[in-house]
Amino acid sequence: MKRWAILTVLLYALALLLLTLPIVFLAFGIGGKNQHNTALKDMLDIYLNWGYWLWLAVMVGGQFLLLLLPINIAEKRLPARRPLKTPVIVGAFFLANLVFAGIISILCAVYGDNKIPDYYDLANDLPGSGDTSGSGVIITAIITLLVFWLVWAVVFRRFAEKNEPDALLKRITKWLLRGSILELLVAVPSHVIVRRRGDCCAPVGTFWGIATGISVMLLCFGPGVYFLFVERFGKLKVKEK
């Protein structure tokens, strides 16, 4: 069963790798107002960026962690009402990222390259505020993401108390799929707005929203693909007997 899970994870990683260049080209290659087309060499440079591989590792790792529950279900090794911490934590993390990326996309569409008002900067309320190095933005982003993560973890934890393991997994993937579609409905128009407006930095934020939405959407199909492998494997074993 673990081999099928590894195969599913590898297929997910391959899909992300193959979709990277087309998505980057669609997002930046077709120039907006007063912008030149992005050269192929510039797009290939993304594979030399450590942040890209960190993002890929997080997504692939998340896919593997979400498959731990299907593996236990398929091997019938999951005791009834066992604490389902892994899918709860992982599902909450990705849904928190979807909400956060959607908010970033909206802010980019509204403010663009203009300065975002100070009341969005939580660092202003912390002791020793007034730092102009940009650390306040990072602090705000981390705190906001952690709050969303905690909220969705509580929500999914309630699901874990009421649902059987397989029902919990289906509910989490359903929420992630719907959340990714909704987030893309926000990020894509926001990206079009900032590109047409000729913004310099804002398209990076909206592109992050698009990348997050597509990555999580593909992530949701992992458990389903895994169960297809398991079903096929079961039929082959029956034929051999």
N, C-alpha and C positions, 0 to 999 in steps of 0.2 A: 504493500500500500504506500509506503514511503517513497518508493521509486516513482509511482504515478504522481505523487505530490511534488517531487522534485522536477519531474517533467512539466507539470503545470506551471511551476514557478519559472522554469527556464523559458517556457512559451510566453509568459507574461513579460519577462525581461527582454526577450527578443522583440516583442511587439512594441515596447517602449523605445528600444533602440532604433527600430525601423521607422517609427512614427516621428522621431525627433526632428529630422531634417525637413520633412514635409510641413510639419506644424510651424517650425521656425520660419520657413519660406512663406507660408500663408500669412503669418503674423507680421513679418518684417520685410520679406522679399519684394512684395508689391508695394512700392513706395506710396506714401500718402502725399499730402500737400507739401510741395517744395522739398521732397525727399527723394534720394536716389535709391535704386534697387540695391539690395544687399548682395554683395558678392558671395559666390559659393565658398570661397576660402574663409570669409568671415563667419559663415554659418558652420563650417567644419571646425572652427576654433572652439565651438562649444564642447567638443569631445576632449579638449585639452584642459578644460576648466574642472578643478577639483570639486566645485560645488555641484556640477552636473552629476558626477559619480556618487557624491554623497546623497543627492536626491534619489538617484537610481537605487542605491543601497537601501534607503529608507523604504521606498515603495516595494522593492522585492522582499525585504525583510518582513514588511507588513503583510504581504501576500502569503508568505510562508507561515506566519503566526496565525493568520486566519484559517489556514488549512489544517492546523493542529486538531481543531475540533472535528472536522470531517474525517480525519484519519482515525481518531478514537471511535467515532460513530461507526465507520466502516469496519473496524476491527473488533467492534463490540466490547471495548475496554473502558467505556465511560460509565461509572456508577451513577445511579439515579440521583438527581438533585445535587450533583457535584458542583462546587463553586466554579463558575465559568468566568474566571477573571481575565484570561487572555483575550477572548473575543470582545469582551466588554471594553477593556482598555484600548485595544487596537481600533475597534469600531468607533469609539468615542474620539480617539485621536484624529482619525481621518475625517470624521464629520466636523470636528472643531476646525480643522484646516480648511474645509469647504466653506464654512461660515466666515472664517477670517479672510479667505481669499476673495469671497464675494464682497465683503465690506471694503477691502482694499481696492477692488475694481470700481466700486461706486465712488469712493473718495477720489480716485484718479480721474474718473469721468467728470466729477463736479469741479474739482480744484485744478486738475492738470498739473502743470509745472509751477503754478502759483503756490505760495506758502500756505500750508494747512494751518488753520487757526490754532492758537496755543492751547485751547481747551481740549484738543484731542491728545495733547501730550501729558500723560499721567506723571511724568517726571517733574512737572511743575508743582505737583502736590507733595513731593518727597523732600526730606531735609537736604539742604545743599543744592537745591535746584538752581537753574540758571546756566547750566553747562551748554555751551554752543557747539560741542563736538559732534552732535548727532546721536549721542548715547541715549537721549530721551526717547527717540523714535524706537530704538531697539528695546528699551525697557517697556515702553508702551505695547509693542508688538508681543513680547514674551508674556507680559501679564495678561493681555487680552486673550492670547491663545490658551494659556493655562486655565483661565476662567471658563472658556468655552469647553475645554477638555473636561474639566470637573463637572460642568453641568450635564454634558452628554453621558459621562460615565455614570452619574446618578440615574439618568433616564434609562440607560441600558441595563443598569444593575437591577432596576425594578422589573425589567423584562425578564432577566435571568431568574428572578424569584418566582415568576408566574409561568414561564414557558419551559417546555422540554428543550434539551440541547439542540435538536434539529430545527425546532420552531424558532429558537432564539437566533440561530445562524441565519435562517431565512429572513427574519425580521430585520436583523442588522444589515444584511446585504441589500434588502429592499430599501431601507432608509438611506443607505449610502448611494444607491443607484438614483433614487429620486433626488437626493441632495445634490449629486453631481450634475444632473440634468438642470435643476433649478439654478445652480451656481453658474453653469455655462450660459444659461439664458440671461444672466447678468453680466458675465465677463465678456462675452463676445460683442454685444452692442457697445459696452464700455470701451473695448479696444478699438472698435470702428470709430467711435467719437474722438478719442484722443489721437488716432492716426490722421483723421481728416483735419483735425485742429492743428496738426503739425507740432505736437508736443515732443519734447526730447526725452524726458525721463518717465513720464506717465505710462507710455506703452509697455515698459518693463513690468510695471505693477499689474496691468491688465493681462499681459501675456502669462504672468505667473498664475493668475486666476484661471486662464484657459488650460494651462499645463496641469494644474491641480485637478480641475474638473475631468479632463480626459483620463488622467492617470487613475483616479479613484473609480471612474466609470468602468475602465477595463479591469480594475482590481475586483470589482463585484462579480465578474464572470468566472473568477478562479475556482470557487467552491463548486459551481455548476459543472465546469469542465472536468474537475476532479471526479465528481460522482459519475460522469459519463465514462471516464476511464475505468472506474471501479465496476460499473455495470457491465462494461465490455469484458473486463477481466473475469467477472463472475460467470458470464455466458461461456467464455472459452474453457473455464475449469469444468463446467457442467458437460460440455461436449467431450472433453478428454476422458471423463469418467464413463 
